[in-house]
Amino acid sequence: MLAIRLQRVGHKGHAMYRLIVQEAQRQPTSGRVIAFVGSYDPHTKDSKVQVEIAQKYLDTGAQPSPRVVKLLKTAGVKLPDWVEKASTTKSKAIRNTEKLRKNQPKE
């Protein structure tokens, strides 16, 4: 299975990322890169995506990571129906609310 993910490049304190297509199971993090799809600079929020190449790999079944889904959507790539969309809410459910300080009995 192929995956489209971000690969960190750049020096310490100034990260930049490449959008790459990579084998998801065999070499998950540092393996052989099949294709370079684009780049992303988180400091300037600038992303460059080669739309035709990304579309080709999405059509053949490459699964993008959640951040890559957002980048591809802003670049104008038509995502297939099976791609999991990134959630828009960032709130998490609070577990064990009875343990919170504000819910403890007063002394």
N, C-alpha and C positions, 0 to 999 in steps of 0.2 A: 504494500500500500504506500502511495506517495503522500507526502505532507508538504504544504507550503507554510514555511515558518520564517521567523526572523533570526538572523545570525549576527551577533554583536561583533562590530569592528570598531576601530578608532582607539585612541589612547585613554589612559586612566582619567576620569573626570569629564571626558567628552565622548560619550558613546554615540555611535552611529550604527545603523542596522542595514543589512541586506535582506531582501526578500528572496528566499531560495526555495527550490524544489529539491526534496531529499527523501530517501527511503526512510519510512517511519519506523520500521521494526528492526532492520538489520544494523544500521548505524544511526542511532537516534540523535546524538548531539554533535559528534565530531567526525562524522563519516563523509563519504564521497558526495559531493554536490552534483546533482544532475543538471540543473539550470539556474541561472540568475534571472529573477523576474523584475527586480527593481531595487530601490533604496529608500530609507526613511531616516530623517534627522529629527529626533524628538525635541531638540532645542529650538528649532525654528518651525517645527511641525510641517516641514516640507517633505513631500513624498513623490517619488518618480516611479511609475509603474509602467511596464511594457504590457499594454492591454492585450495584444494579440497572443503573446506567449502565455500570460496568465489565463486567458480564456481557453487556450488549447489544453493546458494541464487540468483546469477545472472540468472541462468536458470529458477528459479521460478518467476522472475520478479522484484527483488529488484533494485531500481534506485540508482546508486552511485553518490556522489557529484563530482564536477569537479576535486578536488585535489585527491580524492580517485581513480578516473579514471586513473590519471597519475601513482599513486602508484601501482594499479593493472596491468597496462600495463608493467611497469618495472619489476614486479614480474613474468610476463609470463602468466597471466590469459587471456584466450580467451574471449574477450568481445563480446556480441551479437551485431547485426547490429543496434538495436534500441537505444543503449546507445549513448548519446550525447558526442562527443569527445570534449576535452578541446581545446580552440583556442590557437594557437601558437603565435599569435601576441598580444602584450600588448599595442598597440597604440590605443588611443581613438580619435574620431573625435572632433575637437575643435568647440564648439558652440559660436556664436556671435563673429566672428572674427573682426567685425567692432569696437568692444569695446576694442580691444587690444591696448596697449600703442603705439606699433610700427605702428599701422594703423591710429593713430590720426593725425590731421593736425598740422603742426608746427606753433608755435605762433610767 
